[in-house]
Amino acid sequence: MIAEEILELAVGEGVITADQAKALRNLAKEHLPPPPPPPPPPAVKADLEEDEPAVAQDDEAVRFITSFADIFVSLGLALFFSSSAYLINLYAGATGMWAALAGLAWLVAELFTRRRRLALPSILLLGLFSASVFMTSWTLVAQLDPMAPLNWWHPSDHQGWMLAHSMSLVLAGITTAALTSLHYLRFRVPITIAAMAAALVAATIGLVYWLMPDISGRHVNALLLICGLAVFLVAMRFDMSDLRRVTRRTDIAFWLHLLAAPLIVHPLITGLGHNSANLDTYSAIAVLAIFLGLGLVSLVIDRRALLVSGLTYAGIAFGALLQRTGVTDKTPAATLLALGVFILLLSALWHPLRRVVLRLLPAALVIRLPHSHLSAS
């Protein structure tokens, strides 16, 4: 297009007339190419919150604190709910207190979770809501005399504490799972899925005690292990649907792994049939072998939760081995030192070790594991 200054200069010097300059302007407008379209917005996954930065490094990035406002609001929540619980309990009793706390937790979450998206207050409010719902259901069932159905289902001499409260546990677990699912649909807090899973595990344990009052400790351990493996598989489902760990699903998987870890580790360790406070040499070695196996699984799936849950048992086993060598006065310090060195070395060598482990696995499995694209590079 001819510049406007050139046209005005041509008219002033008599090269063209004013009508000809106007005709040239109209001709240029008619044949001017359309402006290029604006660049498309960056692609964002549907379940990635706008205020949640994508994290692509090979680490377990879980948001606990977004700013100091999280700590400030959390302090306020602690003061508000503790004083509210005390006052409500004076006038409404335990059941009324728990019900009121559940309602208040939901209302406060409307501001600090749904609108302001504060991380730590959202976690605290979800924990308070799920615990309050569970305790409300528990106390309501207890007031309805849950022992009455046991009179025709189980002999009276089998009515221990766990059996007497089994129906309370079942109903409280189911109610908590149902209401926490509604909480997740409303607020989308990642830890909610783990709270729902924990409630279902509690309901399962209560139901098993109801059906089998003479269940042994070994079978209880087997039940806990099955529940832990089920939660672990659900966590892996979320992990494998977000291999680069950039969406909310990776946070959901983290909390599920944190729940599954003790459910898996405790039955495996206690299943050895020995008192953890007095392990013999072979039992201590077996505990350490299980701990190393859990570490291998942690490397494969790139999650450290299993190791954290097994640290206590590994420390007990290592301390037992030290006592067998006659080092009794320095056992606690030596045990803590060994665990600290192990954690530091594993943290420093996590990525090289994971690359080595992944190279030993079938390629069809590796490509379905989180962050395998980074470990292989």
Secondary structure as the mmCIF struct_conf table of DSSP 4:
data_model
#
loop_
_struct_conf.conf_type_id
_struct_conf.id
_struct_conf.beg_label_comp_id
_struct_conf.beg_label_asym_id
_struct_conf.beg_label_seq_id
_struct_conf.end_label_comp_id
_struct_conf.end_label_asym_id
_struct_conf.end_label_seq_id
HELX_RH_AL_P HELX_RH_AL_P1 GLU A 4 GLY A 12
TURN_TY1_P TURN_TY1_P1 GLU A 13 GLY A 14
BEND BEND1 VAL A 15 ILE A 16
HELX_RH_AL_P HELX_RH_AL_P2 ALA A 18 GLU A 30
TURN_TY1_P TURN_TY1_P2 HIS A 31 HIS A 31
HELX_LH_PP_P HELX_LH_PP_P1 LEU A 32 ALA A 43
TURN_TY1_P TURN_TY1_P3 ALA A 46 ASP A 47
BEND BEND2 LEU A 48 LEU A 48
TURN_TY1_P TURN_TY1_P4 GLU A 50 ASP A 51
BEND BEND3 GLU A 52 GLU A 52
BEND BEND4 GLN A 57 ASP A 59
BEND BEND5 PHE A 64 PHE A 64
BEND BEND6 THR A 66 SER A 67
HELX_RH_AL_P HELX_RH_AL_P3 PHE A 68 ALA A 109
HELX_RH_PI_P HELX_RH_PI_P1 GLU A 110 ARG A 115
BEND BEND7 ARG A 116 ARG A 116
HELX_RH_AL_P HELX_RH_AL_P4 ALA A 119 GLN A 143
TURN_TY1_P TURN_TY1_P5 LEU A 144 LEU A 144
TURN_TY1_P TURN_TY1_P6 PRO A 146 PRO A 149
HELX_RH_AL_P HELX_RH_AL_P5 LEU A 150 TRP A 153
BEND BEND8 HIS A 154 HIS A 154
HELX_RH_3T_P HELX_RH_3T_P1 SER A 156 HIS A 158
HELX_RH_AL_P HELX_RH_AL_P6 TRP A 161 ALA A 164
TURN_TY1_P TURN_TY1_P7 HIS A 165 HIS A 165
HELX_RH_AL_P HELX_RH_AL_P7 SER A 166 PHE A 187
TURN_TY1_P TURN_TY1_P8 PRO A 190 PRO A 190
HELX_RH_AL_P HELX_RH_AL_P8 ILE A 191 LEU A 211
TURN_TY1_P TURN_TY1_P9 PRO A 213 ASP A 214
HELX_RH_AL_P HELX_RH_AL_P9 GLY A 217 MET A 240
TURN_TY1_P TURN_TY1_P10 SER A 241 SER A 241
TURN_TY1_P TURN_TY1_P11 LEU A 243 ARG A 244
BEND BEND9 THR A 247 THR A 247
HELX_RH_AL_P HELX_RH_AL_P10 ARG A 248 THR A 270
TURN_TY1_P TURN_TY1_P12 GLY A 271 LEU A 272
BEND BEND10 HIS A 274 HIS A 274
HELX_RH_3T_P HELX_RH_3T_P2 SER A 276 ASN A 278
HELX_RH_AL_P HELX_RH_AL_P11 THR A 281 ILE A 301
TURN_TY1_P TURN_TY1_P13 ASP A 302 ASP A 302
HELX_RH_AL_P HELX_RH_AL_P12 ALA A 305 ARG A 324
TURN_TY1_P TURN_TY1_P14 THR A 325 GLY A 326
TURN_TY1_P TURN_TY1_P15 ASP A 329 LYS A 330
HELX_RH_AL_P HELX_RH_AL_P13 THR A 331 ALA A 348
TURN_TY1_P TURN_TY1_P16 LEU A 349 LEU A 349
HELX_RH_AL_P HELX_RH_AL_P14 TRP A 350 ARG A 359
TURN_TY1_P TURN_TY1_P17 LEU A 360 LEU A 360
BEND BEND11 LEU A 361 LEU A 361
HELX_RH_AL_P HELX_RH_AL_P15 ALA A 363 VAL A 366
TURN_TY1_P TURN_TY1_P18 ILE A 367 ARG A 368
BEND BEND12 LEU A 369 LEU A 369
TURN_TY1_P TURN_TY1_P19 PRO A 370 HIS A 371
HELX_RH_AL_P HELX_RH_AL_P16 SER A 372 SER A 375
TURN_TY1_P TURN_TY1_P20 ALA A 376 ALA A 376
#
